[in-house]
């Protein structure tokens, strides 16, 4: 059972978190802190200051105000307890304090606890890369009439995610009521709406010539944020000191999410190639001109002026590719060619690979334990592909599924 302290338990989010935590089977509320809350209103001890709390707690969850940061961090450092900061509106100096404190205790911070918003953030970065400067970008966020900071921390976070795709070259423009200049392509417009009981809505518009692309997330209940906070509690409780975000949490939960296999490819290996970039380029250029699609291209580091290169290609194109490669043997007399046709390519994919180390090692261990030899391996941020003998296909798939719980 993980014991939590709710910092800001008297606020709206603190009360929603208390209700959800009370219904959880693995989380217990040990105490709350709120100088304005009445202790009699809560089924757990409530203190005016964190320093007054003498309860044993495993994690502190902050749903207070940014002005309370010093009290929060001082208390957490004194107790050596992990902190989840779900409050927004912090200054640059505040952010620096948080980073410094994370050197001593685990700190989890995010502008928005919603899993949907964090997925939206990833999609926005991909959209920004593809659409580029051909599209103007505007962000509109809407919240209830009691929210004090504007724009929201989430709007800022989405803008920063988009800006990363442009090497942080964009400028943020907040509203345009005093602006008379023509809109610049370097602008990201950010607009805030406050009214009624709107829980939270974020809309990002990519406006191009004669077309418009939009991504939108709407929260219909504050429970989605407290549900994310409880997930963060489970994530951070046993972590070492450091600064953690939603990216690490989602990554830990999604190291490997999919397996794809292909039995229609062959592996071609070229050995003892003199390291001549022009000649190597001509080899691949000749293959490309025949519209043969290559995958898993690997080249070794030059050793004594020679390299080895391997790649996979559709099995139906092997004969044509080998004919092209044989044409280079006059200029590369030491070139050795080898083809493996009875292979299976297995690709394990998961967004968590980008932030979680050891995935490739675990797959290597799985293969070794099953006596499966790896013929080739390539990696990217979110995918690792392996070539094995086709006879080991089912054995490898079942072993990977079992290891990663797919």
C-alpha positions in Angstrom: 0.0 0.0 0.0 1.4 3.4 -1.0 0.7 6.2 1.4 0.3 9.6 -0.1 0.0 13.2 1.2 -2.2 15.6 -0.8 -0.7 19.0 -0.8 -3.6 21.4 -1.4 -6.2 18.9 -0.3 -8.9 21.6 0.2 -8.9 22.7 -3.5 -11.1 21.3 -6.2 -8.5 19.0 -7.6 -7.3 17.9 -4.1 -10.8 16.8 -3.2 -11.3 14.9 -6.5 -7.9 13.2 -5.9 -9.0 12.3 -2.4 -12.1 10.6 -3.6 -10.3 8.6 -6.3 -7.5 7.6 -4.0 -10.0 6.5 -1.4 -11.5 4.1 -4.0 -8.1 2.7 -4.9 -7.0 -0.7 -3.6 -3.3 0.1 -3.6 -3.1 3.8 -2.5 -4.0 5.2 0.9 -4.3 8.8 1.9 -2.0 9.4 4.9 -2.5 13.1 5.3 -3.4 16.4 3.7 -1.9 19.9 3.8 -3.9 23.0 3.3 -3.9 26.2 5.4 -7.4 27.0 4.4 -9.1 23.6 4.8 -11.1 22.5 7.8 -9.7 19.3 9.2 -13.2 18.1 10.2 -14.2 18.0 6.5 -11.7 15.1 5.7 -11.4 11.5 6.8 -7.6 11.9 7.1 -5.3 14.3 9.2 -5.0 17.7 7.7 -2.2 20.1 8.5 -1.7 23.8 7.8 2.0 23.4 6.9 3.9 20.4 5.5 6.5 20.8 8.2 3.8 20.1 10.8 2.9 16.7 9.4 4.3 13.8 11.4 2.7 11.1 9.3 4.8 8.5 7.4 4.2 9.1 3.7 5.6 7.6 0.5 4.7 10.3 -2.1 3.5 13.9 -1.9 1.0 14.9 -4.6 0.8 18.7 -5.2 -2.5 20.2 -6.4 -2.0 23.6 -4.8 -0.8 26.9 -6.1 2.7 27.9 -7.6 3.2 30.3 -4.7 3.4 27.3 -2.3 6.4 25.8 -4.1 9.0 26.7 -1.6 7.0 25.2 1.3 6.4 22.1 -0.8 10.0 21.5 -1.8 11.4 22.3 1.7 9.1 19.9 3.3 9.7 17.1 0.7 13.4 17.5 0.9 13.3 17.4 4.7 11.2 14.2 4.6 13.2 12.8 1.6 9.9 11.9 -0.1 9.1 11.9 -3.8 6.9 14.7 -5.2 4.4 14.9 -8.0 3.9 18.5 -9.1 0.6 18.8 -10.9 0.4 22.6 -10.4 1.2 25.0 -13.3 2.1 28.6 -13.6 5.7 28.3 -12.2 8.3 31.0 -13.0 11.7 30.2 -14.6 13.2 30.6 -11.1 10.7 28.1 -9.8 11.6 25.6 -12.5 15.2 26.0 -11.6 14.4 25.2 -7.9 12.5 22.1 -9.0 15.4 20.9 -11.1 17.9 21.5 -8.2 15.6 19.6 -5.8 15.3 16.7 -8.2 19.0 16.0 -7.6 18.1 14.9 -4.0 14.6 13.4 -4.4 12.5 12.0 -7.2 10.2 14.7 -8.7 7.5 14.1 -11.3 6.2 17.2 -13.1 3.9 17.7 -16.1 1.8 20.5 -17.4 -1.1 18.2 -17.8 -1.8 14.8 -16.2 -4.1 13.7 -19.0 -2.8 10.8 -21.1 -4.8 12.1 -24.0 -3.0 15.5 -23.9 0.3 13.8 -23.9 -0.6 11.7 -26.9 -1.8 14.9 -28.6 1.6 16.5 -27.9 3.4 13.6 -29.7 1.0 13.9 -32.7 1.5 17.7 -32.8 5.3 17.3 -33.1 4.9 14.9 -36.0 2.4 17.2 -37.7 4.8 20.2 -37.3 7.6 18.2 -38.9 5.5 17.3 -41.9 3.6 20.6 -42.4 6.5 22.9 -41.7 6.3 26.6 -42.4 3.6 26.2 -45.1 1.0 26.3 -42.3 0.3 29.0 -39.7 -0.1 27.6 -36.2 -2.6 28.9 -33.6 -3.4 27.4 -30.1 -6.7 28.1 -28.4 -7.2 27.0 -24.8 -10.4 27.2 -22.8 -10.9 26.8 -19.0 -13.4 27.6 -16.3 -13.8 31.1 -15.0 -11.9 30.4 -11.7 -8.6 29.5 -13.4 -6.2 32.3 -12.7 -3.1 31.7 -14.9 -3.4 32.3 -18.6 -2.5 30.9 -21.0 -2.6 27.5 -19.4 0.6 25.6 -18.6 -0.6 23.0 -21.1 -0.9 25.6 -23.9 2.7 26.6 -23.2 3.8 22.9 -23.2 2.1 22.2 -26.5 3.7 25.3 -28.0 7.1 24.2 -26.8 6.6 20.7 -28.3 5.7 22.2 -31.7 8.6 24.7 -31.5 11.1 21.9 -31.0 10.2 20.7 -34.5 11.4 24.1 -35.7 14.6 24.2 -33.7 12.9 26.7 -31.3 12.8 29.4 -34.0 9.1 30.3 -33.5 7.9 33.3 -31.5 4.9 33.1 -29.2 2.2 35.8 -29.8 -0.4 36.1 -27.0 -3.6 37.5 -28.5 -3.6 40.2 -31.2 -5.8 43.0 -29.9 -3.0 45.6 -30.1 -1.2 44.1 -33.1 -1.5 45.8 -36.5 1.4 44.1 -38.3 0.9 41.3 -40.8 1.2 37.8 -39.2 4.7 36.4 -39.4 5.4 32.8 -40.5 7.5 32.5 -37.3 4.5 33.1 -35.0 2.7 30.6 -32.9 -0.5 32.3 -31.7 -1.7 31.4 -28.2 -5.1 32.4 -27.0 -7.0 31.9 -23.7 -10.7 31.7 -23.0 -12.2 31.7 -19.5 -15.8 31.0 -18.8 -18.4 28.9 -17.0 -17.3 25.5 -15.8 -15.2 24.4 -18.8 -12.9 21.7 -17.4 -10.2 22.2 -20.1 -10.0 22.3 -23.8 -7.0 22.7 -26.1 -7.2 23.1 -29.8 -4.3 23.5 -32.2 -4.9 24.8 -35.7 -2.5 24.4 -38.6 -3.9 26.8 -41.3 -2.5 26.4 -44.8 -3.5 27.6 -48.2 -7.0 26.3 -48.9 -6.8 23.7 -46.2 -6.7 23.5 -42.4 -5.7 20.7 -40.0 -6.8 20.6 -36.4 -6.1 18.6 -33.3 -8.3 19.0 -30.3 -8.5 17.6 -26.8 -11.4 18.2 -24.4 -11.5 17.2 -20.8 -15.1 16.5 -19.6 -14.1 15.7 -16.0 -11.3 16.6 -13.6 -11.1 12.9 -12.8 -8.9 12.4 -15.9 -6.2 14.5 -14.3 -6.4 12.8 -10.9 -6.3 9.4 -12.6 -3.1 10.5 -14.2 -1.7 11.7 -10.8 -2.4 8.2 -9.3 -0.6 6.6 -12.2 2.3 8.9 -11.5 2.2 7.9 -7.8 2.7 4.2 -8.8 5.4 5.2 -11.2 7.6 7.3 -9.0 7.3 5.6 -5.6 10.4 3.5 -6.0 12.4 5.8 -8.3 15.9 7.2 -7.7 16.3 11.0 -7.3 15.8 12.7 -10.7 13.4 14.7 -12.8 10.6 12.7 -14.4 7.8 13.6 -16.8 4.9 11.9 -18.5 7.3 10.8 -21.2 9.2 8.6 -18.9 6.0 7.2 -17.3 4.3 6.4 -20.6 7.6 5.0 -21.8 7.9 2.6 -18.9 4.4 1.3 -19.6 5.0 0.9 -23.3 8.5 -0.4 -23.9 7.2 -2.8 -26.5 3.6 -2.6 -27.7 3.6 -4.3 -31.1 5.4 -7.1 -33.0 5.5 -7.2 -36.8 6.9 -10.0 -38.9 7.8 -10.4 -42.5 8.6 -13.7 -44.2 8.9 -12.2 -47.7 12.4 -10.8 -47.5 15.9 -11.9 -48.0 19.2 -10.8 -46.4 22.1 -9.8 -48.6 25.6 -9.3 -47.2 28.5 -7.7 -49.0 31.9 -8.3 -47.4 35.4 -6.9 -47.9 34.3 -3.7 -49.7 37.1 -1.1 -50.0 35.9 1.9 -48.0 35.2 4.2 -51.0 32.1 6.3 -50.3 31.6 7.1 -54.1 31.7 3.4 -55.1 29.4 2.5 -52.2 27.0 5.3 -53.2 27.0 4.0 -56.8 26.0 0.5 -55.6 22.9 1.8 -53.7 22.1 4.2 -56.5 22.0 1.4 -59.1 19.6 -0.6 -56.8 17.4 2.4 -56.3 17.1 3.1 -60.0 15.6 -0.3 -60.4 13.0 0.6 -57.7 14.1 -2.1 -55.3 13.2 -1.2 -51.8 15.9 -1.9 -49.2 15.5 -2.1 -45.4 17.7 -2.8 -42.4 20.8 -1.3 -44.1 23.9 -1.9 -41.9 27.5 -0.8 -42.5 30.4 -1.7 -40.2 33.1 0.7 -39.1 36.0 0.7 -41.6 38.8 -1.7 -40.6 42.0 -1.7 -42.5 40.2 0.3 -45.2 37.3 -2.2 -45.7 33.7 -2.4 -44.6 30.9 -4.9 -44.6 27.4 -4.0 -45.6 24.1 -5.9 -45.3 20.5 -5.1 -46.1 17.1 -6.8 -46.5 15.0 -6.6 -49.6 11.9 -8.3 -51.0 12.7 -11.9 -51.9 11.2 -11.4 -55.4 13.9 -8.8 -56.1 16.9 -10.9 -55.1 17.8 -12.1 -58.6 17.7 -8.6 -60.1 19.7 -7.2 -57.2 22.4 -9.9 -57.3 22.8 -9.2 -61.1 23.4 -5.6 -60.3 25.9 -6.3 -57.6 27.8 -8.8 -59.7 28.4 -6.0 -62.2 30.5 -4.2 -59.5 32.9 -7.1 -59.0 35.2 -5.9 -61.9 35.9 -2.7 -60.0 35.7 -4.5 -56.6 37.4 -7.8 -57.2 37.5 -8.7 -53.5 33.7 -8.2 -53.0 32.0 -11.2 -51.5 28.3 -11.7 -51.8 26.0 -13.8 -49.6 22.2 -14.3 -49.6 20.0 -15.7 -46.9 16.5 -16.4 -48.3 14.8 -18.4 -45.6 14.6 -15.7 -43.0 12.0 -13.9 -40.9 12.3 -10.2 -40.0 10.8 -9.4 -36.6 10.3 -5.8 -35.6 9.5 -4.9 -32.0 7.9 -1.5 -31.6 7.1 0.7 -28.6 7.1 4.4 -27.9 8.7 3.8 -24.6 12.0 2.7 -26.2 12.9 6.3 -26.7 13.2 6.9 -22.9 13.8 3.3 -21.6 17.2 1.6 -21.9 17.8 -2.1 -22.0 15.0 -3.2 -24.4 17.5 -4.4 -27.1 19.4 -6.3 -24.4 16.3 -8.0 -23.2 15.5 -9.2 -26.7 19.0 -10.4 -27.1 18.7 -12.3 -23.9 15.4 -13.8 -25.0 16.9 -15.0 -28.3 20.0 -16.4 -26.7 18.0 -18.3 -24.1 16.0 -19.9 -26.9 19.0 -20.8 -29.0 18.0 -18.4 -31.7 20.9 -16.8 -33.7 20.5 -13.2 -34.9 21.6 -12.7 -38.5 21.2 -8.8 -38.4 19.9 -6.1 -36.1 19.0 -2.5 -36.7 17.5 0.1 -34.3 15.7 3.4 -34.2 14.2 5.5 -31.4 11.1 3.3 -31.2 11.8 0.2 -33.2 14.3 -2.7 -33.2 14.3 -5.1 -36.1 15.9 -8.6 -36.1 16.6 -11.1 -38.8 16.5 -14.7 -37.8 16.1 -18.1 -39.4 12.5 -18.7 -40.6 12.4 -22.0 -38.7 12.6 -20.1 -35.4 9.8 -17.7 -36.2 7.1 -18.9 -33.9 9.5 -19.6 -31.1 10.9 -16.1 -31.2 7.4 -14.5 -31.4 6.1 -16.3 -28.3 9.3 -15.6 -26.3 9.1 -11.9 -27.0 5.4 -11.7 -26.2 6.0 -13.5 -22.9 8.9 -11.3 -22.0 7.1 -8.0 -22.6 3.6 -9.0 -21.7 2.1 -8.3 -25.2 
